[in-house]
Amino acid sequence: MTPSTRTSSRISPCLWFDDQLEEAAAFYTSLFPRSSIGHLTRYGDAGPGEPGSVMAGEFTLDGVVFRGINGGPAFPFTEAVSFAISCADQAEVDHYWDALVDGGEESMCGWVKDRFGLSWQVVPARLYELVADPDPARAQAATRAMLGMRRIVVTDLEAAADAAHDPST
């Protein structure tokens, strides 16, 4: 098979969980479209984990294959690695934000840490358009607005950009 005919990448993220891989895979696959849990490898009598508990596995989120292992608490997630979700509109932002922040914690500028400690960036496509506006004043105003937000709110970004040249503001 040549690289141009391959249907998936040979490269995929591998996430190290303490012992919540199965729970995380079920949560994530319920949240994203085109998602499923692939195989889960369980420990046998040879160990080192509890027989029947999940050792490793594979799941697909919106067509992207992820691998995971239950490696214990030695290496927790940090914000140094995050996954960005490009959202079509505010409804999508709200859908992902509300689900991911449940049991997790909000951060700034569209970042949220989920209940498993994994960081996500929940970003509306409109943000990219506004911060790249050819009018530098509009772009800077949208950027300033975004920097003050936790959840990105499209109408607030647009209002900030629109006010950049409004003499009454």
C-alpha positions in Angstrom: 0.0 0.0 0.0 1.4 3.4 -0.9 1.0 6.4 1.3 -1.5 8.0 -1.0 -3.8 5.0 -0.8 -3.6 4.6 3.0 -6.9 5.3 4.7 -5.5 6.3 8.0 -2.3 7.8 9.4 0.4 5.7 10.9 0.7 8.3 13.5 -1.9 8.6 16.3 -1.9 10.1 19.8 -1.4 7.8 22.7 -2.8 8.9 26.0 -1.5 7.8 29.3 -4.3 7.4 31.9 -4.0 6.5 35.5 -6.7 3.8 35.4 -9.6 5.5 33.6 -9.0 4.5 29.9 -12.3 2.6 29.5 -14.3 5.4 31.2 -12.6 8.1 29.2 -13.1 6.2 25.9 -16.8 5.8 26.6 -17.1 9.5 27.5 -15.2 10.8 24.5 -16.9 8.5 22.0 -20.3 9.6 23.3 -19.4 13.2 22.7 -17.9 13.3 19.2 -19.6 12.1 16.0 -18.0 9.3 13.9 -16.6 7.8 17.0 -16.2 4.3 18.4 -14.3 2.2 20.8 -12.0 -0.3 19.1 -10.3 -3.0 21.0 -9.5 -3.0 24.7 -6.8 -5.3 25.9 -7.3 -6.6 29.4 -4.8 -7.9 31.9 -4.7 -11.6 32.4 -3.4 -13.7 35.3 0.2 -12.8 34.3 -0.5 -9.2 35.5 0.9 -6.8 36.3 -2.6 -5.2 36.6 -5.7 -6.7 38.2 -7.0 -9.6 35.9 -9.8 -8.3 33.7 -8.9 -4.6 34.1 -8.0 -2.6 31.0 -4.4 -2.4 30.2 -4.5 -0.6 26.8 -6.9 0.1 23.9 -7.9 2.1 20.9 -10.8 4.4 20.2 -11.7 6.7 17.3 -12.9 10.3 17.8 -14.5 12.0 14.8 -12.5 9.8 12.5 -9.1 10.2 14.4 -7.6 7.1 16.0 -6.4 7.4 19.5 -4.5 4.8 21.6 -4.5 4.7 25.3 -2.9 2.9 28.2 -3.6 2.7 31.9 -0.1 3.3 33.0 -0.8 4.6 36.6 -0.3 8.0 38.1 3.4 8.5 37.1 2.7 10.8 34.2 -0.4 13.0 34.5 -1.7 15.2 31.6 -0.5 18.8 31.4 -1.5 21.7 29.3 1.7 21.2 27.2 -0.5 19.0 25.0 -4.1 19.8 24.2 -6.6 18.9 21.5 -8.3 21.7 19.6 -11.9 21.3 18.5 -12.8 23.6 15.6 -16.5 24.4 16.0 -18.8 25.6 13.3 -20.9 27.9 15.5 -21.8 28.9 19.1 -24.1 25.8 19.6 -21.1 23.5 18.9 -18.9 25.5 21.2 -21.5 25.2 24.0 -22.0 21.5 23.3 -18.4 20.6 23.7 -17.6 23.1 26.4 -20.5 22.1 28.7 -19.6 18.4 28.3 -15.9 18.8 28.8 -16.1 21.2 31.8 -18.5 18.8 33.6 -16.3 17.4 36.3 -13.3 19.3 34.9 -12.3 23.0 35.0 -12.5 26.1 32.9 -9.4 27.9 31.8 -8.9 31.0 29.7 -9.2 31.6 26.0 -11.4 28.6 25.2 -9.3 26.1 27.1 -10.9 23.5 29.3 -9.5 20.6 31.3 -11.9 17.6 31.3 -12.5 15.3 34.3 -9.6 13.1 33.2 -7.2 16.0 33.3 -6.9 16.3 29.5 -6.8 19.8 28.0 -9.0 20.9 25.1 -9.3 24.1 23.1 -12.9 24.7 22.1 -12.7 27.2 19.3 -15.3 28.6 17.0 -14.2 29.0 13.4 -15.4 32.6 13.6 -12.6 33.4 16.0 -10.0 32.5 13.4 -11.7 34.8 10.9 -11.9 37.7 13.3 -8.4 37.6 14.6 -7.2 37.5 11.0 -9.4 40.3 9.8 -7.6 42.5 7.3 -8.4 45.5 9.4 -5.8 45.5 12.2 -8.1 47.4 14.6 -10.9 44.8 14.2 -8.4 41.9 14.5 -6.8 43.4 17.7 -10.2 44.1 19.3 -11.3 40.5 18.7 -8.0 39.2 20.1 -8.4 41.4 23.2 -12.0 40.2 23.7 -10.9 36.5 23.4 -8.1 37.0 25.9 -10.7 38.0 28.5 -13.0 35.0 27.9 -13.1 31.6 29.3 -15.7 30.0 27.0 -15.4 31.8 23.6 -18.6 33.7 22.8 -19.0 34.5 19.1 -21.4 37.4 19.5 -19.0 39.1 22.0 -16.1 38.7 19.7 -18.1 40.2 16.8 -19.3 43.1 19.0 -15.7 43.9 20.0 -14.5 43.8 16.4 -17.5 45.9 15.3 -16.8 48.5 18.0 -13.2 48.9 16.9 -14.1 51.7 14.5 -17.3 52.9 16.2 -16.7 56.5 17.4 -19.3 56.1 20.1 -17.3 53.5 22.0 
